[in-house]
Structures are given as C-alpha cells and as structure tokens.
Amino acid sequence: MNEKPKLLIVVDTYYPKIDGTLKFVEEFTKRANRDFDYHLLVPNFEKKKDTKEITFIGVSKIIKSSGYASIKLFSFKNYKKIINQINQTDTVFVQGPAMLSAIAIVLGRIKKKKVVFYMHVNLWDFFKKFLITPLTKILYFFMKPLMKRLGNLSSLVIAPYQELKEELVKRGVKTPIKVARLGVDIEKFSPSKDKAEQKKKCGLNPNKKVIGYVGRISNEKNINILMEAFQKLPAQSNLQLLMVGDGNPELVKKLKELKNCKVTGFVDNVEKYIKAMDIFVMPSLTETTSLATLEAMSCGLPVIATKVGFIKNYLIRNHNGIFFPRNSSTMLAIKIEKLLKNEELMERLGRNARKTVAYSFSWERSINKIVRIILE
C-alpha cells in the first residue's frame, strides 16, 4: 500500500474563535484522511499542548487585531516549531491571510516545499479596510507589494470564486491560480421546524422578530451600520438583535449596551442561533465567499447584504435576498422594515435562498475538487 502524502494545514485562527476559514478546515479535515496524512499548525489561544495531529504556535498577549491575538513574531520556539513541521511535510496548505500563514509561505518556499495558498480573503481589500489606524494605513502601502509577493512565493493559489482570480491576476500574482468554491452542510444548516422553540433555546423572546448577524464583530464587518439601522427601526419592543460572534472589545461593549441586543461571543453551534433568526444581515465592507451568509440562506432565511465579494454573484435581488448600500444605515433600516411588514416576501426569499444553496453549494463536491488540485 502506497504511503499517503503528508499535508501541513496552516490556519491563522483556531478554537474557541471560529470563523469561515476554520469552518472550511473542519470540513476539509473530516475528509482529508482519505487522501493525506495531515497535520495542523494553529495559534494557541487556549494554552494547549501539542499533539500528534496539532502543533500550537504561541500568541502575543499584547498585539491583537479585532479580538484575534497575533502570534509571537520574535519567538525562537515558534519558528523552531514551524520549521520542524515544514521539514516533515510534502505540501504546505496555507489558509491565510495573517502572520502565521505569511511565515509558513516564506519558510515553505525556502525549504523548497510545495506551497498551496487558499486565499479565503481578498487580501488587498481586507487590509485596506481592516487596518484603520493612521500607522496601519501607512503600513498598508508596504503590505500591498507583500501580498503580491506571498502569492508569487506560493506554488499554487486557490481562489473561492472566478472574480477573485481575476483580481489576483490584475494585482500581479503570476503563480497558477485555480478556482474552487466553498460549500455548506445543508443537513446541519436547515430551516427551523419550530422557530419559537428555537428562540427559547437561545434565550430569546419567542414573540419577537430576530434580526441576526454571524461573524467577527469588527470594523471591516461594518457593525456600526447594523447597530445604527437597528436603532432606527420602529416598534423596538417587538424586535431583537442577535450578534453571533466576538471581536473588537469597544464594538462588543457598544452592542451589549444596546437595548434588545444579545451578543453570544464565539460559539461552536452557530446553526442553533441562525435557526432562531427571522432575518439575516451581512453588512460587511469586505468578504470573499461569506460562509455565514450561505449558512443563513441554507437555513431558509431572507438575507440583506452588501454587494461585496462572491455574495453579489449568488445573491439575486428580490429572488433570494436584498442588497443595501454599504454605508447607509437608513437604507438598511428601510430594507429590514420592508421584510418585517411582508411575511410573504420573507418566506419567498428564504425558500429561494435554501434552494440556491442546496443546488449549487456542496462541501463534498468542493473539497473533492480542492483535494484533486493539491494532488496534481
């Protein structure tokens, strides 16, 4: 029997902080042992010890971005661990775009390993909107060529949709680029059979309409616009804002101070909360695929979103969702109120949203394609 190729999966976030990238890794590793002998390289948010399957990289207590601790840059122990794992692997499979991924790409290239970079985020767009202090805005101009360099240091880049591939080529990435979209577990993320009961399970009032969001609570996610829109809605006593996630402490504090708002923090059963929602809002300034939006659609929710990333391709206005101008809390409030006043429209958008995901997005198909790409 032939030995399976060794695959080092590098991820910039890890439990308890779950995001779309980690959700992909969860699904990928469920199936990866069929084709690879894989190992994970992840940040150590919970002070865990290394295992046979996972190597944990130490993080800084001081440097944080949007609630995520950065790895320790000047730690000999960290670099020793990273190099050791790269030496033992055949392929470095990087999820990006933060510091651990960048270091793994550079060291993977130095060690002459095959480096596959799955670009979950439009790096240029992400850093431009994510880095908002005066200093980091200056640093952005140095990061732009670095992002291109990381792409070109990789052996292969995978983009989750065609437009991102075209953007990468435009930005000067000359490395071969393949397209492989992400997927959704449509059994796990399915429409709620009893919405009122689901709300009770989440500690919500079953008689109130729930407007929800899932993801990092951070500036690039445009959370302030959602907060402002919610406050502009009439009949506040009949509404609840459900924010599933954690992040920027200042934004989290503002949300918790908001009347009729519940913030869950990072959770590992996000489907439980999505099923309790009546309307899902994705107000983000920058997205690629936005798994959270697809998962909400899979649960049969009407979606209101900004026209960013791949969302603008799979969300069709007045068919399976609604768009709003990204910087207008007034227009977002108007769109939410429009749905709240029209149950038939909410049901139709939710029904079509579920069909869109069930017919077009599948983890099995997506991951099989990515495995084939890595093995080529």
N, C-alpha and C positions, 0 to 999 in steps of 0.2 A: 504494500500500500504506500502510495506517494505521500511524503510529508506535506502538510498544508503550509502555504506561505505565511510568514509572520507579518502582522499588521499592527503598527503602533497608532492608536487613535488619540489625537491630541485635542483637548477641549478646554476652552477658556472659562467655563463655568461648571459647577457641579453642585450636588445636593448640599444644603437644602434649597439652593437658589436655582429654580428650574426656569428655563426659557425655551424658545423654539429650537435652538441649536441642540440643547441637551435632550429634548424630546426626540429629535432625529436620531441622536446617538443611542437612546434607549431602544428605538425600533430597529436600528441597524444591528446592534449587538445581539438582539433576540435571534437574528438570522445569520449573523456573521460567522458563527462557529461551524456552519456547514462548509464554508469555503476558506476560512482563515484561522490561524492561531493568533488571536488578537490580545492586545494589552492596552489599558487606558492610562493616559498621562493627564492628570487633572489638578486644579488648585485645591489646597487643603483648607477648606473653610471650617471644618469641624474638628481639627487636630486628630485626624485618624492616622493609623499606622499603615504602612504599605502592605499589600497582599500580593498573592501570586498573579492576580488579574489587574491590579491597580497600583500605580505609583503616584503618591501625593506630593505636590510641589508647595513649599512654604509660601505663605502670603504675608503682605505687609499689614500692620495694624494701623498705619498712618495714611497710606495712599489708597484712596477709594474713589471710584467713579460710579455714580448712580447706584450706590448701595453695594457695588461689587468691589471686593478687595483685589488689588493688583498683586501679582507675585513679587517676591523679593528679588530685585534686579542684581543686587550685589551680594548674593549668597553663593559661596563656593559649593555648598551642599546641594543646592538646587541644580546648578549646572552639571555637577557630577552625576546626579540622578538622570537628568535629561540626556546627557551624552551616553550614559550606560544603556538606557533603553533604546536609543537610536542605533547604537552599535549592535544590538541584539535583533534588530528588525530587518525586514526586507523592504517594506514600504512605510513611509510616514504619512498618515492620513490626517490632515490638519483641518480643523473646523473654523478657526478664525473668528474675529479679526484682532484680538487683543494680544498682549505681550507674550504669553506662553506660546501661542501659535507662531508669532513672528520669530521667536528664538528657535523654535523647532524647525521652521523652514530654513533658516540660515545654517543651523548646525547639521540638518539633514543634507543640505547641499554640500557642505564641507566634507561630510562623511561619505559623500557620493552614493546616497540612498535615493531611491525613487520617492519623490515628494508629491503627493496629490492634495491639492488645496481646494476644499469645498467652500466656496465663497458664499456663505449664508447671508452676508450683508454687503450692500453697495458701499464699499469702504470709503470712497471719496465723499459720498452723500452723508454717510454715517458720521464721520469725524468732523465734517463741516458743521453739522447741526448739534452734535453731541458735545463738542468742546467749545464751551460758551464763555469762558473767562477770557480777559484780554491776553493773558500769557498763552493760553492754549490756542487762541485764534491765530496768534503769531506762529506757534508751532505747527499749525495746520499746513502752512506753506512749505514746511520742511517734510511734513508727512506725506504730501501728495506724491513726490517722487519715490518716497519709501514704499508706499502702497504698490506703485507700479513695479518697483524692484522686487518686492515679495512675490508678486505674481510671476515675474520673469525668472525668479530663482527656483520656482516650482517646476516639476517635470510635467505636470498636467494640472489644469484648473477645471473644476466643475462648477457650473452656474445653474441655479434652480429654474431659470427661465431665459428665453431667447434674447429679450431686450437687454438683460444684464450682460450677456455675452457680447452683444454689440457695443455696449458701453465700455466694457473692458478693452476691446479691440481699439476703440476710439481713444482710450486713455493711454494706449501704448503697450498693452500686455501682448507679447508676441508668443508666449507659451501656448501650446494647443489647448483649446477650450471645448469641453463637451457640455451639453445641456441635459440635466436630469432633474425633473421636478420633485418636490416633496409630496408627502401623502398624509392621509388621516385614517385613524382607526374608526371606521364608520359603525362598528358594533359598540365600541366604548362610547363614542360620541354620537348618540342617537337622540331623537326627540323625547322629551319627558312625557311619561304616561299620565302623571298627576302633578301638574305644575304647583298647585297649592301645597301638596305634601312635600314636594322638593324644596319649596321655600322654607317650610318649617324646619327641615333637616339642616338648612344653612343658617338658622337663627333669624330668619326674615319674617316679616308680617305677610301671611298668605293672601291678604286682601289688598295689598299694594302692588302696583306695577314696578318691576325692577329693570332699571337701565344699567347695563353692565359693561365692564372692561376687563380684559385679561392681559397681563404683561408687566414689564418693568414700569415702575412709577418714576418717570424721569423726564427731563426736559425735551429730549428728542421725540418722545411719545406724545408731546403736546397736551399734557394732562391739564394744564391751566385752562385751556379752551373748553374741555369737557366739564370742569368744575363750574366755570362761568355759565356755560349753557344750561347746566342742571339748575343753577340758582335762578335762571330766567324763566323756568317753566312754571306755569300756574298750577294751582292745586297741589302744592308741595306735600301736604299732609297725606296725599294718596300715592306718593312716589318714594322710591328708594334707589340710591346709587350704590352699586356693588362693585368695588375695586378689588380684583383678584390679583395680588402681587405685592411687591415691596420695592424699595429703592431709595431715592433721594429723601433723606430724613425731613427736610423742610417741606417738600410736597406731601409726604405722608402725614406730617403734622397738620397741614392745612386741610387735608381731606378728613382727618379724624375730627377736626373741629367743625366740619360742615354738618349741618343738621340733616338727618335722614341718610347718612352715608356710612357704609360698612367697609372697612379695609381688612382683608384677610391675612395679609402677609403671604410669603411663599407657601404654596400648598402642593401636595403630591396627588391630590384627587380633584384636579381642576374641573373635570367633567361634571362633578356634583354641583358646582356653583354655576357653570354655564347653563345647565338644565333648569336652574331656578330663575334665569333671566327671561324677560319678555322682549327686550331689545338689546342688541349688542352694538357698541360704538367702538370703532378703531380710529382715533383722531390723529394718528402718528404723522410726523413730518418725514420719516424715512422708514421704509420697510423693503424687504425683498419679497418673499412669499407670504409672510404673516400667517404662520400656522394657527395662531389664536383665532384669526378671522375665519379660516377654513373649518376649524373645530366648532365654532359657533354656528356656522352655516350647516355643518353636518348634524347639529342638534336641532335644526329646523328653525333657527332664529332669524328674524329680519335684521339686516346689518346696515348700519350707517357708517361710511368710511371716507377717508380722504383718497384722492387719486394718486397713490404712490405705489412704486414697485410693481409687482405682479398682480396686486389687487385690482388695478384698473383693467386687467385683461379678463379675470374670471368673474368679477362683479359687474353685472349688467344692470344699468339704471332702470328702475321700476319693473325689473323681471325677478331678480333675486337679491336686490339691495338698492341702496340710495347713496349718492355721494353728497358731500358738502365741502365748501371752500375751507381749506385747512386753517385759516386764521380768523374765521368768523364764528364766534360763539353764538351770535344772534341767529345765523342761518342754521347752525346745528340745533339750536333750541326749536326753531321752526320745524325742522325735519323730524325731530323726536315727537313734537306735539302733533304733527300730521299723522304719524303712525298711531299714537295713543288714541286719536279720535277716530281711527278707521281700522277696526278689528279685521275686516275682510282683507284689506291691503296687507296687514301684518301677517295674516295666515297665508296669503298667496305668496308673498316674498319669502317667508320661511319655508314653505313647501317646495318652492323652486330652488331655494338655496340648498336644501337637503339633496335634491335630485342632482344639482350641479356637482356636488362633492362625491356622491355615490357613483356617478357615471364617469367622472373624469380624474379622481384622485384616489390612489390606492397605494398603501405602503408596500405591499408585496411587489407590485409592478415597479414602483420607484426604486426600491432597494435592490431588486434583481438587476436593474439596469446599471446602478452605481457599482455593484459588485463586478459586473461584466467589464465596465470601464476601467476599474482598478486592476483587474486581472489581465487586460490587454497588454 
